[in-house]
Amino acid sequence: MPYLVLDRLTKRFGPWVAVDNLSLTVEKGELVSLLGPSGCGKTTTLQMIAGFLDPSAGRVTLDGADLLAKKPNERGLGIVFQSYALFPHMTAAENVAFGLEMRGIPRADRDRMVRDALQLVGLGAFGDRYPRRMSGGQQQRVALARAMVIKPSLLLLDEPLSNLDAKMREEMQIELRRIQRSVGTTMILVTHDQAEAMALSDRVVIMNKGRVEQVAAPQDAYDNPASAFVANFLGRTNLLQGTVRRDGAGRRIDVAGTAWPVAAEVPDGPGLLTVRPEKVRFVDGAGVPGHVRARVFQGTQWLFEIRTEAGDLTVIRQHDGQTLPAENEPVMVGWRAEDMRVMAGEA
């Protein structure tokens, strides 16, 4: 039986539907990210789980119990906010101890639990330090320790790393994943950062306009996007318009005069071919003709913009000494059939 169940969860604000009939199951010990652009409904979903918003319809159960029947402070959840929300007049240890004190945990047990929590997040020597004397990353670790010290049945993370600089964010991603694996706490992470979701999650839930576009493991969502939106949102991709038709060997999609095999479930008619820039190659034989519109050196790699009849293509090639085409040079580009995905419809 799934640990957390969201069943046809809906939230309306007047005529606007912020979350539309969302269903999701989460297993115990999973870290699942709600990922999408601003306004997609991910934070609204988190707030309904936490009890800060009442759903317009639907159910939420945690370990078999009806979560919506409980007040927010009765749900046993831990929450880490984007703003950290630390008490400035309290030390790190006092901040972490606050929830335990409110629960009436005896002083000796409380002190031990606080020490263990600070040790878990790598701040064992910072218990006496005030937030104003700590870096953003250290403050975020205190907020994480405070949320986890109460041993929550579910930990909710609302854009917890967005206020950190890029280097600190990467370090905290590694640290957060290490902590999650060491304690096995079930976590729901809200983020608009694709790289963050891919690095941290067991599964990602890609949302758009209040609806779920795809639920999958990060690599599967990247390699096998369920829609053009997912393909575009999860990193850079190429979308080429083509026509799917049946021939003697099965169904194929024709793009600028070159045909590739497609899966049987794609219907005949207009189709979109998606292929990641790192999967596109410059080829000597059959392929899609075009010319180099621009090329940019990015240190470890070259980025090419290729103009073709089917649309513009981005190509990424590693900077490894190979001979690469110059700007305005005519080229042929291609890719392996297993590296592309085809979906019905038009761009």
C-alpha positions in Angstrom: 0.0 0.0 0.0 1.4 3.4 -0.9 2.5 5.6 2.0 1.2 9.0 0.7 -1.8 9.1 -1.6 -3.2 12.2 -3.4 -6.5 11.2 -4.9 -8.0 13.5 -7.5 -6.8 16.6 -5.6 -8.3 19.8 -6.8 -8.0 23.5 -5.7 -10.0 26.3 -7.2 -9.7 30.0 -6.5 -12.9 31.4 -8.0 -12.9 30.5 -11.7 -9.2 29.6 -11.7 -8.2 26.0 -11.2 -4.8 26.0 -9.6 -4.6 22.2 -9.2 -6.7 20.0 -11.5 -7.7 16.5 -10.5 -4.1 15.5 -9.4 -3.5 11.9 -8.4 -0.2 10.7 -7.1 1.2 7.9 -4.9 4.5 8.0 -2.9 6.2 5.1 -1.3 7.7 5.2 2.2 11.3 6.5 2.0 11.0 8.1 -1.4 12.1 11.6 -2.3 9.7 12.9 -4.9 9.9 16.3 -6.5 7.0 18.4 -7.7 8.6 20.2 -10.7 7.3 22.9 -13.0 7.2 26.6 -13.9 5.7 29.3 -11.8 1.9 29.0 -11.5 1.8 25.2 -12.3 0.3 24.3 -9.0 3.2 22.6 -7.2 3.3 24.9 -4.2 -0.5 24.8 -3.9 -0.3 21.0 -3.8 2.3 21.2 -1.1 0.2 23.6 0.9 -2.8 21.3 0.7 -0.7 18.4 2.0 0.5 20.6 4.9 -3.0 21.8 5.7 -2.3 25.5 4.9 -5.0 25.3 2.1 -8.2 23.3 2.0 -8.7 21.3 -1.2 -11.8 22.1 -3.3 -12.1 18.3 -3.9 -10.1 15.1 -3.5 -8.5 13.1 -0.7 -5.0 13.0 0.9 -4.0 9.9 3.0 -0.7 9.3 4.8 0.0 5.8 6.0 -3.7 5.0 5.6 -5.0 7.9 7.7 -7.1 10.7 6.3 -4.8 13.7 6.5 -7.5 16.2 5.6 -9.3 15.4 8.9 -6.4 16.7 10.9 -5.3 20.3 11.7 -1.9 21.3 10.3 -0.2 20.9 13.7 -1.7 17.4 14.1 -0.3 16.0 10.9 3.2 15.2 12.2 4.8 16.8 9.2 8.2 18.6 9.0 8.4 21.7 6.7 11.5 23.6 5.4 10.7 26.9 3.7 12.6 28.9 1.2 13.1 31.7 3.8 14.6 29.4 6.5 12.3 31.1 9.1 14.8 30.8 11.9 14.3 32.8 15.1 17.1 35.4 15.1 17.2 35.7 18.9 17.8 31.9 19.3 21.0 30.0 18.8 21.1 27.1 16.3 20.5 24.6 19.0 17.6 26.6 20.5 16.1 26.8 17.0 16.3 23.1 16.5 15.0 22.4 20.0 11.9 24.6 19.6 9.6 22.0 18.1 10.7 19.4 20.7 10.0 21.9 23.5 6.5 22.6 22.1 5.9 18.9 22.2 6.9 18.6 25.9 10.0 16.5 25.3 12.1 16.3 28.5 15.2 18.4 28.6 17.7 15.6 28.7 16.1 13.8 25.7 15.7 17.2 23.9 19.4 18.0 24.3 20.5 14.6 23.0 18.1 14.8 20.0 19.3 18.4 19.1 23.0 17.3 19.2 22.2 14.3 17.0 20.2 16.5 14.5 23.0 19.1 14.3 25.6 16.4 13.8 23.5 14.8 11.0 23.5 18.1 9.0 27.2 18.7 9.7 26.8 21.5 12.3 27.8 19.6 15.5 30.1 22.5 16.5 27.6 25.3 15.7 25.0 24.8 18.4 25.8 28.1 20.2 26.0 30.2 17.1 23.2 32.7 16.2 21.7 32.8 12.7 23.3 36.2 11.9 26.7 34.7 12.3 26.0 31.8 9.9 26.1 31.6 6.1 23.0 30.9 4.1 24.0 27.3 3.7 24.5 26.9 7.4 21.1 28.5 8.1 19.5 26.2 5.7 21.0 23.2 7.5 19.7 24.5 10.8 16.2 24.7 9.3 16.6 21.2 8.0 17.7 19.9 11.4 14.8 21.6 13.0 12.3 20.0 10.6 13.9 16.5 11.0 14.5 16.4 14.8 10.8 15.8 15.4 11.1 12.7 13.3 8.3 13.7 10.9 6.2 11.1 9.1 6.7 13.3 6.0 9.1 16.1 5.2 7.9 18.9 2.9 10.5 21.1 1.2 9.3 24.3 -0.4 12.1 25.6 -2.7 14.6 25.1 0.1 17.8 25.9 -1.9 16.6 28.7 -4.1 18.2 31.5 -1.9 21.7 29.9 -2.1 24.3 30.8 -4.7 25.1 28.2 -7.4 28.1 26.6 -5.6 26.4 26.4 -2.3 23.2 25.0 -3.9 25.2 22.1 -5.5 26.8 21.3 -2.1 23.5 21.3 -0.3 21.9 19.1 -3.0 24.6 16.5 -2.2 24.1 17.0 1.5 20.3 16.8 1.4 20.4 13.5 -0.6 23.0 12.0 1.8 20.8 12.9 4.8 17.6 11.6 3.1 19.3 8.3 2.3 20.8 7.9 5.8 17.5 8.4 7.7 15.0 7.2 5.1 12.6 10.1 5.7 9.8 10.4 3.0 10.2 13.8 1.4 8.2 15.9 -1.1 10.3 18.7 -2.7 8.9 21.6 -4.6 11.2 23.2 -7.1 11.3 25.0 -10.4 15.0 24.0 -10.9 15.2 21.0 -13.2 18.8 20.2 -12.3 17.9 20.2 -8.6 15.0 17.9 -9.1 17.0 15.5 -11.3 19.9 15.4 -8.8 17.8 14.8 -5.7 14.7 12.8 -6.7 13.8 9.2 -6.9 10.9 10.3 -9.1 9.9 13.7 -10.6 6.3 14.9 -11.0 6.3 17.4 -13.9 3.4 19.8 -13.6 1.9 22.3 -16.1 -1.2 24.4 -15.6 -2.4 22.5 -12.6 -2.1 19.1 -14.2 0.5 16.3 -14.1 2.3 15.9 -17.4 4.5 13.0 -16.4 5.6 11.0 -13.3 8.9 9.1 -13.8 12.4 8.5 -12.6 14.6 11.6 -13.5 16.6 9.8 -16.2 13.5 8.2 -17.7 11.7 11.5 -17.9 14.7 13.1 -19.6 15.2 10.3 -22.1 11.5 9.5 -22.7 9.5 12.7 -22.3 5.7 12.1 -22.4 5.0 15.4 -24.1 6.6 18.3 -25.9 6.3 20.4 -22.7 8.3 17.8 -20.7 10.9 17.6 -23.4 11.3 21.3 -23.4 11.2 21.8 -19.7 13.7 19.2 -18.7 16.8 20.7 -20.2 17.5 21.8 -23.8 15.9 19.7 -26.6 15.2 19.9 -30.3 11.7 19.6 -31.6 11.3 19.0 -35.3 8.0 18.9 -37.2 7.5 15.8 -39.4 4.9 13.5 -40.8 4.2 10.0 -39.5 3.1 7.4 -42.1 3.1 3.7 -42.5 5.3 1.9 -45.1 6.3 -1.7 -45.7 8.7 -1.7 -42.7 6.2 -0.2 -40.2 5.6 3.4 -39.2 8.2 6.1 -39.9 8.4 9.9 -39.4 9.7 12.0 -42.3 11.7 15.0 -41.3 13.1 17.2 -44.2 13.3 14.2 -46.5 14.9 11.7 -44.1 12.8 9.0 -42.4 13.2 7.4 -39.0 11.3 4.4 -37.6 8.8 5.2 -34.9 6.9 3.1 -32.3 3.7 1.5 -33.5 1.5 3.4 -31.1 2.2 6.8 -32.8 -0.7 7.4 -35.2 -0.3 8.5 -38.8 -0.3 12.3 -39.4 1.6 15.3 -38.0 4.3 14.3 -35.6 7.0 15.9 -33.4 10.4 14.4 -33.2 12.4 15.3 -30.2 16.2 14.6 -29.8 18.6 16.1 -27.2 21.4 18.3 -28.5 24.1 16.0 -27.1 22.7 13.1 -29.2 22.9 15.0 -32.5 25.9 14.2 -34.7 27.5 15.7 -37.7 27.4 13.0 -40.4 28.8 12.4 -43.8 26.0 10.2 -45.1 22.2 10.4 -44.9 20.8 13.0 -42.5 19.1 16.3 -42.3 20.8 19.0 -44.4 21.4 22.5 -43.0 24.0 25.1 -42.3 25.8 26.4 -39.2 23.9 29.5 -38.2 26.1 30.1 -35.1 28.6 28.3 -32.9 29.7 29.2 -29.4 32.6 27.9 -27.3 31.5 27.1 -23.8 34.8 25.8 -22.3 34.3 22.1 -22.2 32.0 22.0 -25.2 30.8 23.7 -28.4 27.2 24.7 -29.0 26.0 24.9 -32.6 22.8 26.3 -33.9 21.9 24.6 -37.2 19.3 26.0 -39.6 17.3 23.2 -41.4 14.1 23.0 -43.4 12.4 21.3 -40.5 13.4 24.0 -38.0 16.5 25.1 -36.1 18.6 22.5 -34.3 20.9 22.8 -31.4 24.0 20.5 -31.4 26.4 20.1 -28.4 29.8 18.6 -29.1 32.6 18.1 -26.6 35.8 20.1 -26.9 38.1 17.2 -27.5 40.2 18.3 -30.5 38.0 16.9 -33.2 37.5 19.0 -36.4 34.1 20.8 -36.2 32.3 22.9 -38.8 32.7 26.7 -39.1 29.9 29.3 -39.1 27.9 29.3 -42.4 29.3 25.9 -43.4 26.8 23.5 -44.9 26.4 20.3 -42.8 24.4 17.1 -42.5 23.2 16.2 -39.0 21.7 12.9 -37.8 21.1 10.8 -34.7 20.4 7.2 -33.7 16.8 6.1 -33.8 17.0 5.0 -30.2 18.1 8.5 -29.1 14.9 10.2 -30.4 11.3 10.2 -29.4 8.2 10.8 -31.5 4.8 12.1 -30.4 1.7 12.9 -32.3 0.8 16.6 -33.0 2.3 19.8 -34.0 4.5 22.4 -32.3 
